[in-house]
């Protein structure tokens, strides 16, 4: 039973179903490889970023243990500063961002030739 308003443009056959499944599998493999490459790039760290990561873990453990509001506020401020420094070192994008903010390289200002003043 076909709908006269929305006709099916083609019929599924075993051959085109196999082809569509292969395309879908290839697309999934491509996405998976891309995510793995991005994760591997993120794992390339420096000694400074490793040190900051350890400090972040230490601050988080202290935040879990404290019940004093003033101490918690100070630890959360320290965590934010450490995280920003770690984020810059590892070139991790902000949450919700699609890409890393690249270091902006400004072009050299162009020199404008001015005519000689006439007297």
N, CA and C atoms as a LAMMPS dump frame, in Angstrom:
ITEM: TIMESTEP
0
ITEM: NUMBER OF ATOMS
357
ITEM: BOX BOUNDS ff ff ff
-5.0000000000000000e+02 5.0000000000000000e+02
-5.0000000000000000e+02 5.0000000000000000e+02
-5.0000000000000000e+02 5.0000000000000000e+02
ITEM: ATOMS id mol type element x y z
1 1 1 N 0.843 -1.171 0
2 1 2 C 0 0 0
3 1 3 C 0.891 1.237 0
4 2 1 N 0.823 2.031 -1.021
5 2 2 C 1.626 3.236 -1.115
6 2 3 C 0.738 4.449 -0.891
7 3 1 N 1.348 5.463 -0.381
8 3 2 C 0.639 6.714 -0.129
9 3 3 C 0.753 7.564 -1.386
10 4 1 N -0.354 8.033 -1.919
11 4 2 C -0.306 8.803 -3.16
12 4 3 C 0.312 10.185 -2.969
13 5 1 N 0.297 10.681 -1.736
14 5 2 C 0.877 11.998 -1.486
15 5 3 C 2.39 11.937 -1.277
16 6 1 N 2.865 10.841 -0.73
17 6 2 C 4.291 10.682 -0.466
18 6 3 C 4.771 9.371 -1.082
19 7 1 N 4.965 9.347 -2.377
20 7 2 C 5.408 8.091 -2.984
21 7 3 C 6.843 7.777 -2.581
22 8 1 N 7.127 6.513 -2.406
23 8 2 C 8.476 6.084 -2.064
24 8 3 C 9.347 6.196 -3.312
25 9 1 N 10.475 6.936 -3.25
26 9 2 C 11.276 7.147 -4.453
27 9 3 C 11.973 5.876 -4.951
28 10 1 N 12.194 4.896 -4.083
29 10 2 C 12.839 3.66 -4.509
30 10 3 C 12.408 2.544 -3.559
31 11 1 N 12.66 1.364 -3.961
32 11 2 C 12.353 0.202 -3.127
33 11 3 C 13.651 -0.319 -2.521
34 12 1 N 13.547 -0.771 -1.287
35 12 2 C 14.703 -1.403 -0.669
36 12 3 C 14.844 -2.806 -1.224
37 13 1 N 16.01 -3.065 -1.701
38 13 2 C 16.344 -4.402 -2.173
39 13 3 C 17.535 -4.885 -1.356
40 14 1 N 17.819 -6.142 -1.374
41 14 2 C 18.993 -6.619 -0.626
42 14 3 C 20.293 -5.936 -1.077
43 15 1 N 20.379 -5.617 -2.356
44 15 2 C 21.609 -5.006 -2.872
45 15 3 C 21.785 -3.58 -2.346
46 16 1 N 20.713 -2.731 -2.481
47 16 2 C 20.916 -1.349 -2.021
48 16 3 C 20.897 -1.264 -0.498
49 17 1 N 20.245 -2.194 0.184
50 17 2 C 20.314 -2.221 1.648
51 17 3 C 21.739 -2.529 2.091
52 18 1 N 22.403 -3.467 1.403
53 18 2 C 23.797 -3.806 1.705
54 18 3 C 24.701 -2.601 1.457
55 19 1 N 24.458 -1.888 0.357
56 19 2 C 25.26 -0.709 0.032
57 19 3 C 25.081 0.388 1.087
58 20 1 N 23.825 0.626 1.5
59 20 2 C 23.563 1.661 2.513
60 20 3 C 24.182 1.274 3.859
61 21 1 N 24.139 -0.001 4.195
62 21 2 C 24.754 -0.461 5.44
63 21 3 C 26.267 -0.26 5.388
64 22 1 N 26.873 -0.532 4.234
65 22 2 C 28.323 -0.336 4.09
66 22 3 C 28.683 1.142 4.211
67 23 1 N 27.885 2.016 3.599
68 23 2 C 28.142 3.459 3.71
69 23 3 C 28.028 3.923 5.157
70 24 1 N 27.007 3.425 5.843
71 24 2 C 26.803 3.795 7.24
72 24 3 C 27.977 3.333 8.091
73 25 1 N 28.441 2.112 7.864
74 25 2 C 29.571 1.588 8.619
75 25 3 C 30.822 2.418 8.367
76 26 1 N 31.057 2.789 7.107
77 26 2 C 32.23 3.6 6.773
78 26 3 C 32.151 4.971 7.444
79 27 1 N 30.962 5.556 7.462
80 27 2 C 30.798 6.865 8.104
81 27 3 C 31.064 6.765 9.598
82 28 1 N 30.577 5.692 10.236
83 28 2 C 30.831 5.504 11.668
84 28 3 C 32.318 5.317 11.937
85 29 1 N 32.995 4.538 11.093
86 29 2 C 34.431 4.324 11.265
87 29 3 C 35.212 5.619 11.097
88 30 1 N 34.788 6.444 10.142
89 30 2 C 35.451 7.728 9.897
90 30 3 C 35.286 8.656 11.102
91 31 1 N 34.052 8.72 11.655
92 31 2 C 33.789 9.542 12.844
93 31 3 C 34.601 9.049 14.03
94 32 1 N 34.665 7.72 14.202
95 32 2 C 35.409 7.138 15.314
96 32 3 C 36.897 7.464 15.193
97 33 1 N 37.45 7.357 13.996
98 33 2 C 38.872 7.664 13.783
99 33 3 C 39.154 9.136 14.071
100 34 1 N 38.22 10.008 13.666
101 34 2 C 38.4 11.44 13.918
102 34 3 C 38.403 11.724 15.421
103 35 1 N 37.482 11.112 16.164
104 35 2 C 37.43 11.316 17.614
105 35 3 C 38.677 10.766 18.298
106 36 1 N 39.162 9.618 17.836
107 36 2 C 40.38 9.049 18.418
108 36 3 C 41.595 9.928 18.139
109 37 1 N 41.658 10.508 16.957
110 37 2 C 42.779 11.397 16.624
111 37 3 C 42.74 12.649 17.496
112 38 1 N 41.539 13.196 17.706
113 38 2 C 41.424 14.381 18.564
114 38 3 C 41.799 14.051 19.999
115 39 1 N 41.408 12.868 20.468
116 39 2 C 41.745 12.462 21.832
117 39 3 C 43.253 12.255 21.968
118 40 1 N 43.88 11.667 20.959
119 40 2 C 45.329 11.446 21.003
120 40 3 C 46.066 12.78 21.019
121 41 1 N 45.577 13.74 20.237
122 41 2 C 46.201 15.059 20.227
123 41 3 C 46.065 15.717 21.596
124 42 1 N 44.936 15.495 22.251
125 42 2 C 44.73 16.067 23.579
126 42 3 C 45.606 15.429 24.636
127 43 1 N 45.991 14.156 24.411
128 43 2 C 46.844 13.473 25.383
129 43 3 C 48.298 13.911 25.286
130 44 1 N 48.678 14.577 24.218
131 44 2 C 50.043 15.075 24.102
132 44 3 C 50.176 16.247 25.059
133 45 1 N 50.819 16.003 26.164
134 45 2 C 50.868 17.024 27.192
135 45 3 C 52.309 17.416 27.491
136 46 1 N 52.421 18.477 28.23
137 46 2 C 53.725 18.987 28.63
138 46 3 C 53.88 18.785 30.134
139 47 1 N 55.094 18.898 30.642
140 47 2 C 55.265 18.777 32.101
141 47 3 C 54.453 19.827 32.871
142 48 1 N 54.338 21.025 32.296
143 48 2 C 53.568 22.064 32.969
144 48 3 C 52.094 21.692 33.045
145 49 1 N 51.553 21.144 31.948
146 49 2 C 50.137 20.784 31.966
147 49 3 C 49.892 19.604 32.907
148 50 1 N 50.852 18.684 33.006
149 50 2 C 50.714 17.563 33.942
150 50 3 C 50.727 18.073 35.381
151 51 1 N 51.615 19.023 35.667
152 51 2 C 51.685 19.598 37.012
153 51 3 C 50.386 20.3 37.36
154 52 1 N 49.846 21.067 36.406
155 52 2 C 48.572 21.748 36.648
156 52 3 C 47.432 20.75 36.836
157 53 1 N 47.452 19.648 36.08
158 53 2 C 46.41 18.634 36.234
159 53 3 C 46.458 18.023 37.633
160 54 1 N 47.67 17.771 38.151
161 54 2 C 47.794 17.243 39.513
162 54 3 C 47.291 18.254 40.547
163 55 1 N 47.619 19.528 40.341
164 55 2 C 47.132 20.556 41.257
165 55 3 C 45.613 20.663 41.209
166 56 1 N 45.037 20.536 40.018
167 56 2 C 43.576 20.563 39.895
168 56 3 C 42.949 19.412 40.67
169 57 1 N 43.513 18.221 40.546
170 57 2 C 42.991 17.066 41.289
171 57 3 C 43.079 17.304 42.789
172 58 1 N 44.2 17.875 43.235
173 58 2 C 44.392 18.152 44.654
174 58 3 C 43.344 19.148 45.159
175 59 1 N 43.099 20.204 44.384
176 59 2 C 42.109 21.204 44.78
177 59 3 C 40.719 20.581 44.806
178 60 1 N 40.416 19.723 43.836
179 60 2 C 39.1 19.069 43.82
180 60 3 C 38.91 18.168 45.034
181 61 1 N 39.978 17.457 45.445
182 61 2 C 39.871 16.616 46.656
183 61 3 C 39.616 17.486 47.88
184 62 1 N 40.308 18.632 47.96
185 62 2 C 40.084 19.534 49.096
186 62 3 C 38.665 20.099 49.079
187 63 1 N 38.148 20.386 47.887
188 63 2 C 36.782 20.91 47.782
189 63 3 C 35.766 19.871 48.259
190 64 1 N 36.036 18.59 47.97
191 64 2 C 35.116 17.538 48.414
192 64 3 C 35.098 17.407 49.937
193 65 1 N 36.239 17.655 50.58
194 65 2 C 36.353 17.45 52.019
195 65 3 C 35.838 18.631 52.836
196 66 1 N 35.861 19.834 52.272
197 66 2 C 35.536 21.016 53.067
198 66 3 C 34.032 21.221 53.218
199 67 1 N 33.673 21.814 54.363
200 67 2 C 32.27 22.171 54.582
201 67 3 C 32.135 23.668 54.872
202 68 1 N 33.269 24.356 54.976
203 68 2 C 33.282 25.792 55.228
204 68 3 C 33.034 26.536 53.916
205 69 1 N 32.051 27.432 53.905
206 69 2 C 31.689 28.139 52.678
207 69 3 C 32.807 29.05 52.189
208 70 1 N 33.498 29.713 53.114
209 70 2 C 34.573 30.627 52.729
210 70 3 C 35.727 29.852 52.094
211 71 1 N 36.084 28.736 52.69
212 71 2 C 37.154 27.908 52.134
213 71 3 C 36.754 27.348 50.776
214 72 1 N 35.507 26.937 50.647
215 72 2 C 35.025 26.411 49.381
216 72 3 C 35.083 27.469 48.281
217 73 1 N 34.735 28.708 48.632
218 73 2 C 34.782 29.793 47.645
219 73 3 C 36.222 30.043 47.204
220 74 1 N 37.155 30.027 48.145
221 74 2 C 38.563 30.244 47.804
222 74 3 C 39.107 29.098 46.943
223 75 1 N 38.729 27.874 47.277
224 75 2 C 39.191 26.729 46.488
225 75 3 C 38.594 26.736 45.085
226 76 1 N 37.34 27.142 44.967
227 76 2 C 36.731 27.171 43.632
228 76 3 C 37.363 28.264 42.768
229 77 1 N 37.747 29.388 43.38
230 77 2 C 38.441 30.438 42.629
231 77 3 C 39.818 29.943 42.178
232 78 1 N 40.504 29.234 43.067
233 78 2 C 41.81 28.676 42.705
234 78 3 C 41.65 27.636 41.586
235 79 1 N 40.603 26.836 41.669
236 79 2 C 40.34 25.826 40.636
237 79 3 C 40.103 26.487 39.29
238 80 1 N 39.34 27.574 39.276
239 80 2 C 39.057 28.274 38.018
240 80 3 C 40.345 28.83 37.408
241 81 1 N 41.214 29.406 38.222
242 81 2 C 42.476 29.945 37.699
243 81 3 C 43.377 28.837 37.166
244 82 1 N 43.472 27.742 37.92
245 82 2 C 44.301 26.619 37.464
246 82 3 C 43.738 26.006 36.185
247 83 1 N 42.411 25.878 36.119
248 83 2 C 41.809 25.284 34.931
249 83 3 C 42.049 26.155 33.706
250 84 1 N 41.949 27.479 33.861
251 84 2 C 42.214 28.368 32.726
252 84 3 C 43.648 28.22 32.239
253 85 1 N 44.592 28.126 33.165
254 85 2 C 45.994 27.946 32.772
255 85 3 C 46.193 26.598 32.078
256 86 1 N 45.573 25.535 32.613
257 86 2 C 45.675 24.213 32.005
258 86 3 C 45.052 24.199 30.61
259 87 1 N 43.928 24.897 30.487
260 87 2 C 43.215 24.955 29.203
261 87 3 C 44.074 25.626 28.137
262 88 1 N 44.792 26.664 28.51
263 88 2 C 45.663 27.361 27.559
264 88 3 C 46.826 26.458 27.157
265 89 1 N 47.433 25.782 28.128
266 89 2 C 48.584 24.924 27.823
267 89 3 C 48.217 23.739 26.936
268 90 1 N 47.058 23.152 27.172
269 90 2 C 46.671 21.97 26.399
270 90 3 C 45.841 22.323 25.172
271 91 1 N 45.563 23.603 24.968
272 91 2 C 44.748 24.083 23.854
273 91 3 C 43.389 23.389 23.818
274 92 1 N 42.797 23.252 25.003
275 92 2 C 41.478 22.65 25.132
276 92 3 C 40.43 23.73 24.914
277 93 1 N 39.441 23.488 24.056
278 93 2 C 38.425 24.523 23.828
279 93 3 C 37.491 24.67 25.023
280 94 1 N 36.824 25.79 25.083
281 94 2 C 35.83 26.01 26.121
282 94 3 C 34.673 25.034 25.92
283 95 1 N 33.962 24.699 26.994
284 95 2 C 32.808 23.819 26.831
285 95 3 C 31.817 24.417 25.839
286 96 1 N 31.391 23.631 24.883
287 96 2 C 30.45 24.099 23.873
288 96 3 C 31.116 24.664 22.636
289 97 1 N 32.414 24.907 22.699
290 97 2 C 33.124 25.416 21.528
291 97 3 C 33.455 24.264 20.604
292 98 1 N 33.454 24.534 19.329
293 98 2 C 33.769 23.487 18.364
294 98 3 C 35.249 23.406 18.08
295 99 1 N 35.958 24.498 18.224
296 99 2 C 37.369 24.471 17.876
297 99 3 C 38.181 25.245 18.9
298 100 1 N 39.445 24.963 18.901
299 100 2 C 40.37 25.624 19.809
300 100 3 C 40.596 27.042 19.327
301 101 1 N 40.637 27.962 20.257
302 101 2 C 40.981 29.325 19.867
303 101 3 C 42.443 29.334 19.457
304 102 1 N 42.677 29.64 18.207
305 102 2 C 44.056 29.633 17.729
306 102 3 C 44.738 30.925 18.156
307 103 1 N 46.028 30.814 18.25
308 103 2 C 46.797 32.016 18.59
309 103 3 C 46.702 32.97 17.414
310 104 1 N 46.175 34.121 17.692
311 104 2 C 45.982 35.063 16.593
312 104 3 C 47.324 35.689 16.222
313 105 1 N 47.609 35.635 14.971
314 105 2 C 48.83 36.242 14.451
315 105 3 C 48.389 37.429 13.616
316 106 1 N 48.688 38.575 14.119
317 106 2 C 48.279 39.778 13.406
318 106 3 C 49.275 40.085 12.301
319 107 1 N 48.769 40.426 11.147
320 107 2 C 49.693 40.805 10.08
321 107 3 C 50.351 42.146 10.408
322 108 1 N 51.531 42.313 9.877
323 108 2 C 52.232 43.571 10.108
324 108 3 C 51.427 44.709 9.497
325 109 1 N 51.37 45.835 10.191
326 109 2 C 50.598 46.943 9.623
327 109 3 C 51.208 47.4 8.309
328 110 1 N 50.345 47.682 7.385
329 110 2 C 50.846 48.118 6.086
330 110 3 C 51.29 49.581 6.181
331 111 1 N 52.34 49.881 5.462
332 111 2 C 52.891 51.235 5.471
333 111 3 C 52.217 52.02 4.351
334 112 1 N 51.663 53.132 4.734
335 112 2 C 50.989 53.989 3.741
336 112 3 C 51.952 55.086 3.329
337 113 1 N 52.18 55.176 2.045
338 113 2 C 53.062 56.223 1.521
339 113 3 C 52.284 57.519 1.437
340 114 1 N 52.772 58.513 2.133
341 114 2 C 52.147 59.832 2.081
342 114 3 C 52.934 60.728 1.139
343 115 1 N 52.255 61.546 0.369
344 115 2 C 52.989 62.443 -0.543
345 115 3 C 53.738 63.508 0.254
346 116 1 N 54.803 63.945 -0.323
347 116 2 C 55.606 64.986 0.316
348 116 3 C 54.808 66.283 0.354
349 117 1 N 54.825 66.982 1.464
350 117 2 C 54.096 68.247 1.515
351 117 3 C 54.747 69.298 0.612
352 118 1 N 53.937 70.022 -0.092
353 118 2 C 54.45 71.077 -0.972
354 118 3 C 54.276 72.412 -0.293
355 119 1 N 55.23 73.306 -0.549
356 119 2 C 55.149 74.616 0.094
357 119 3 C 55.069 75.71 -0.92
